[in-house]
Amino acid sequence: MWGRADMAIKLLGRNIPSVLRMTEGVDLKISRRLCSKPQQHLQSKSRSPSGVPGYKPTDWEKRFLLWAGHFKKAEDIPETVSLETVRAAKTTLRVKFSYFMIALTIVGCITMVIRGKQAMKRHESLMSINLEKKAQWRAEGASTKP
């Protein structure tokens, strides 16, 4: 049984380009060089007066630090902060934004359910609206024909 499977694999292996073909003894580590964004702008490290390397945040990143709750006031933000602090603030804001979008979606769904029930009480439905439009078009078409 295994002989047939090995033969099938060999036959299929002929159709695979040599670049993609797995060879024995080769370490198949995934290269993420092409997938990752360049980190040049994030690695603009400078030294603070105390000599500790840090990252100088942009104005938007300072706002992110405030909105994420890492600092109370804009004056409290030091000239240089760690890159991990900025990334943590961005992650916190992503999570908060996703929670906000989830809540907004739920509110929208509840609103549409309520409006649909109100429309049903008024005996409004897509079918009745379409039938009324078609009846109106027929009446207009009949009145315009000589």
N, C-alpha and C positions, 0 to 999 in steps of 0.2 A: 504494500500500500504506500509506504513512504517513497518507494522508487518512483511511482507515478507523480507524486507531489513534487519531488525534486526535479523531475523532468519538466513538469509544467512551469516551475519557477525558472529553470534555465531557459525555456523557450520564451517566457515573458521577459526575462532579463536581456535578451537580445534586442528587444524593441525599446529598451530604456537607454537614453543617451548616456554616454560614458561619464559625463559630469555628475549625473544623478545616481549612477550605479554604485551600490554599496560594495566596498572592498574590505577584505579581512585585514585586521590589524591597524585600521585607520581610526583615529579618535574623531568621532563625529560631533564636535562641539558646534553649537549654533552660533554663528557670527551675527552679532546685532549691530555691527557698525553702520549698516545702511538703514536700520530701523530707528536708531536713536537720533534725537534732535541734537544739534551742536550745542554744547554747553559753554561756549566761549563767553557769551554775555553774562552767564551766571557765575563764571569763575573770575570775574574782575575783582579779585581780592585786594584789599588794601589793609594797611595796618592802622589800628586805632592808636591814640596817644599812649595807651598802656602797653602797646607792643603785641597785642593779641590779634591774630588775623581775623578779618571779618568781611562781611559783604555789605556794600552800600546800597540800601534799597531805593528804588525809584519812588516817585510820588504815589503812584498807584499801589505799589507794594506797601507803602506806609499806611495807606487807607485800608488795605487788606488786614494789616496787623491790628489796626484799630477796630475794624468791624468784627474780626475774629475774637477780640477780647484779650489780645496779648498785652496791650497797653491801654491805659485809661485815657490819656490825652496825647495829642500829636507832639507836644513838647517832651513827653516822657520817652519817645523813641530815640535811642542813641544814634549817633552818626553811622555806626557800623553794627550790624547784627549778624548772627550766624545764618548761613544759608538754610539750615534745617528749620530755623524759626520761621523763615519766610515760606518755606514749603509746607510747614505745618499749618500756617495761617491760610494758605491757599486751599489746602485739603479741607480744613474746617469750613471754609466758605463754600466749597463745592458741596459738602454734605448738607449745610444749611440751605443752599439753593435747591438741592434735590428734594429736601423735605418740604420746602415752600411750594415747589411744583407739584408734588404729590398732593398736598393739601388743596391747592388750586384745582387740580383735576377732580378731586373728590367733591369739592363745592360745586364745580361745573356739572358733574353727573347728577348730584342731588337736585340742583336747579332745573336741569332738563327733565328729570322725573316729575318734579312738581308741576312744571309747565305742561307736560304731556297729560298729566291727570286732570289739570284744569281744562285743557282743550277737549278731553274726552267728556267732561261734564257739560261743555257747551256743544257737544256732538260735532266737534270738528275733527276731521281726520284727513289724511292725504287723499284718500279715495273720494270722500265727499267734495273736497276742494277741486280735485281734478274733474269730477263729474259736472260740477257747477261751471267750470271754465269751458268744458266741451259743449255744454248746453248753451252757454253764452255765445260761443263761436258759431255754433249751428244757427242760432237766432240771428246773429249778425250776417252770416252767409246767406240765409234765406231772405233777409230784408234787402240785401244789396243786389240779388239776382232779379232781373226784370221779369 
